[in-house]
Amino acid sequence: MPASQLCAYETSAKQPSAAMLARLLAVAGLDLLAATPELDRLRQGQELADVLGLVDAMPAVEAAPSPAFGPFKAMIRR
């Protein structure tokens, strides 16, 4: 593997395929585990952090004032 490719993986410029990740882990003496409850929780936590990051990046918009009594306002006699 070219050093530039490994560097791209290390710096998150590129993501290895599952097969390449398994090969890299095998060189380090590790196995690529199938989904486990802990890995699933970590993935869900990362997804939540990603969504919250998007929410933080959205511009703030003031909500339009809602009319009193909503759609029933026309039914009220004064």
PETAWO-V345350 format. One record per pair of residues at least 4 apart in sequence whose C-alpha atoms are under 6 Angstrom apart, sorted by the first residue. I is the first residue (numbers start at 1). J is the second residue. D is the distance in whole Angstrom. If there is no record, write none. Layout:
i=I j=J d=D
i=I j=J d=D
This chain:
i=8 j=12 d=6
i=8 j=13 d=5
i=8 j=14 d=5
i=9 j=14 d=5
i=9 j=15 d=6
i=16 j=20 d=6
i=16 j=21 d=6
i=22 j=32 d=5
i=25 j=30 d=5
i=26 j=30 d=5
i=69 j=73 d=5
